[in-house]
Amino acid sequence: MTTTHTPAPTREELVARAEALQPLLREHAATIEAERRVTDEVIDALTEAGLFRLTVPRRFGGYESDVRTLIDVTAATTEGDGSTGWVLAVVNTCNWLASLFPEQAQDEVFGTDPDARVTGVFSPTSTSRKVEGGWRMSGRWYYNSGSSHSSWAVLGMPLTDAHGEVTDQAMALVPRAELTLEDTWFASGLQGTASNCLIAEDVFVPEHRVMSVPKAIKGDIPADHGPTGLYRSPFSPLLTTGLAGAQLGLGRAALKLVVEKAAAKPISYTYYETQAESVGVQLQVAEAAMKIDTAHLHLHRAAADIDRAAERGEDLDLLTRARVRADAGHAIENVLSAINTLMNVHGGGAFASANPLQRIWRDAGAAGRHAATTPVVGAEVYGKVLLGVPEGITPFV
C-alpha cells in the first residue's frame, strides 16, 4: 500500500520541530528516568512532529532525509533528554534497515503505518531452522532500546540450510506482537530507553523478511533505492554516525547548563563571587566548547561523505569508510572529555539528584560505550587501513 506525499520537510524545519519539543522533554526527563521508559506523551509529541519518519520511504509518507538531518535532529532531541534522543536515533536507524528489505516487507511495516517504530539488535543470539517459505527462529536479544514503544524488530539470526548448517548471518524483520519482552534494563545511564530483552519462541520468519548482513555491508540489498540516495548509503557508516549524533546534544546540554549557572554560582573557598570571573573556569569552558565543536565537525564531515556518495550513486572507498568510523569515535571521545571538564567546573553540586547535569553525564557515559561506535576500535580500523595492514578486526566498516 502506498500513499501520496507532499514534499519532505527541510532539515532546518525538522531541527526546529525537535528544538520546539525540548521544554516538554526536560519537563518529562525525571519521569522518563524513574519509569525507565519514554513517556507516552513524549512519544506522541515526537510522532506528531514527524520525527519517526526521517528514514521512512517517501512512498509511505516518510521523509527519506539524509544522514546530516538524522544527526542534527537526533542532537536537537537529545539536548532535551538523553533517553528520548537515543530512542529516536535507534528507531530512525532501524526504520532505515527495514527500508532495505524487499518491497513486500516494507509494505507490511509501513504500508498502513508510516509512523511505525522499528527497533533492533544485531547480535545473532538465536537459532534458526529452515522450513518451507522461510525459517523458524528462537532466541533472546538484549539491549533492545525503545522496546516499550516498538511495533517491529530487526534481529540478528544465523541462517541455516535443510541440514541445520549455518550458511549466513542475517537480519530478521519480526512484528513486535510475535515477541515477548523481559524487563531487564536496570542501568546507570540512559535509564529511560527501555533497552530490554526481546524473546522469540519458534517464530516463523518468511524469506522476504530476511536479509543477509554480509551482503548488506557490501551494498547488496533487495530494496529499490527510492527517489533519494538514502538507501544507497553505506550500511556500517550510516549506523555508526546515526547513533553518534546523540552525543552532540548531550554535550550541548551540558555546556549550556554550566555556562548559565556560572554567571551566579560562586567558587567555594575562593574570593570569586561567580565562576564566570575565574580565568581557570574561562579556560576550561572554552576548552570544553571547542571539543564539542570538534565533535560536530567530525560527524558533519562523515555525514557529508556519506550523503554525497549516496546522492551520486557512488560507493565509499575503504579508506573513507574507515575514517568515518574513526570520525564517530573521535567525536564521542571529545564530547565525553568535554562533559567531564564541565562536571569539574560545576563542582560537587553536579552530582545532586535534582541536578540534570549528573543525568547528562551518566547518559553520555552509557551512549559513548555502544559497541558500534567504540573509539578505540574505530581508531584501530582507520590506522590499519592507513598503514595498509590487511588484517581486519570487524566487518562493520
Buried (B, 14 or more C-beta within 10 A) or exposed (E): EBEEBEEBBEBEEBBBBBBEBBEBBBBBBBBBBEBBBBBEEBBEBBBEBBBBBBBBBBBBBBBBBBBBBBBBBBBBBBBBBBBBBBBBBBBBBBBBBBBBBBBEBBBBBBBEBBBBBBBBBBEBBBBBEBEEEBBBBBBBBBBBBBBBBBBBBBBBBBBBEEEEEEEBBBBBBBBBEBBEBEEBBEBEBBBBBBBBBBBBEEBBBBEBBBBBBEBBBEEEBBBEBBEBBBBBBBBBBBBBBBBBBBBBBBBBBBBEBBBEBBEEBBBEEEEBEBBBBBEEBBEBBEBBBEBBBBBBBBBBBBBEBBBEBBBEEEBBEEEBBBBBBBBBBBBBBBBBBBBBBBBEBBBEEBEEEEBBBBBBBBBBBBBBEBEBBBBEBBBBBBEBBEEEEEEBEBEBB
